Amino acid sequence: MFRTSYTQSGLKGLLAEGGTRREAALRQTIEGGGGALEGFYYAFGDCDLYLIADLPDETAATALSLNIAAAGALTVSVTVLLSPQDVDEAAARDVGYRPPGT
């Protein structure tokens, strides 16, 4: 999940293009990186835009984040989302952790 906020130049571009054209442009970018755009939401609050993308791997997510942020129209923060099956697999792994003082 990409949490983004528009910079001043990004807001000017959004006002000029509109929301649906920006969605189409970002969908094309994500698909070009081998992913799929699963959710696209404008929001009020700390972030202006939330993107939920299914990407091939962390490298693809990093490349997408770096390139979007470098363009200067959006600030970007990424959160990896996990499925319930991912959590089941993680819970089944023994990592040998020892708490402090034990």
N, C-alpha and C positions, 0 to 999 in steps of 0.2 A: 504494500500500500504506500503510495506516494502522497505525502501531505505537502502542499505547496501554497505559497503566498505570492501574489503579484507584486512586482516592483512598480514604480511609477511608469516606467516605459512599458511594462507588461500590461498595465491597466489601460494605457492609451491604445495599445494593440487590440486588447479585448473589446474596448468600446468601438474601435474601427471595424473589427471583423465580426463581432458577436459570438455568443456562446457555442452555437452549433458548428460554426466553422473551426473554432479552436478545438472542439471535440474531434472533429474529423482529422485535423492536422496531428493531434496527439495520438489518435488511433493509428494513423499511417506510420508515425514514428515508432510506436510500440510494435506494430506488426512487422515493420522493417527490421527490427531487432530480434525477430523470431518469436515474439510474444503475442498475447491476445489481451485486448482491453475488456475487462469484465465489469467495470463500474466507473462512472465519471460523474462526479457530483460537485456542484458549486455549493458553498456554505457560508454562513455567517459565523464569526468567532475568530479563533486563533489562526485558522487556515482558510484560504479562499477557495481551494480546490482539492478534492480528494480523488485520486486515481487508484483503482484496483486493477492490477495487471498480473496475468499469469506469464511469467518469463522463464526461459530455459534454465537459468541458474543465477547465482549471485553476481557473477561477472557481467551478465547482461543487465541486471538491475543497477550495478555500479556504473556501467557505461551510459545507460539511460540517464541516471541521476546526474552524473558529471556533465554530460552534454547539455541537458536542459538548464542546469544551474549556470554553466559557462556562458550561455547565450544572454544571460542577464535579465530576462523578463520574469523569471520565477525564482524564488528560493525553494529548495527541495529538502525534504527529510523523508527517509525511507523506514518503514516498519515491515519486517518479515511476518507474514500471517501464516499460521499453522492450522492444518486440518485436525479434526479429532483423531484421525488415524496417525498423524505425525506425533501427537502427544502420547498416544498409546505405545508407539514404538519407543519413544524417548523414556517413558515410564518403565519399560521393560529392560532397559539397559542399566547395568551395574557400573557405576563409574568409580567406586571405591573411595568415596568422599568420607573424610573423618572430620567431625565438627571440632572446633577449638576446645581444648581442655579435656578431651576424651582419649 
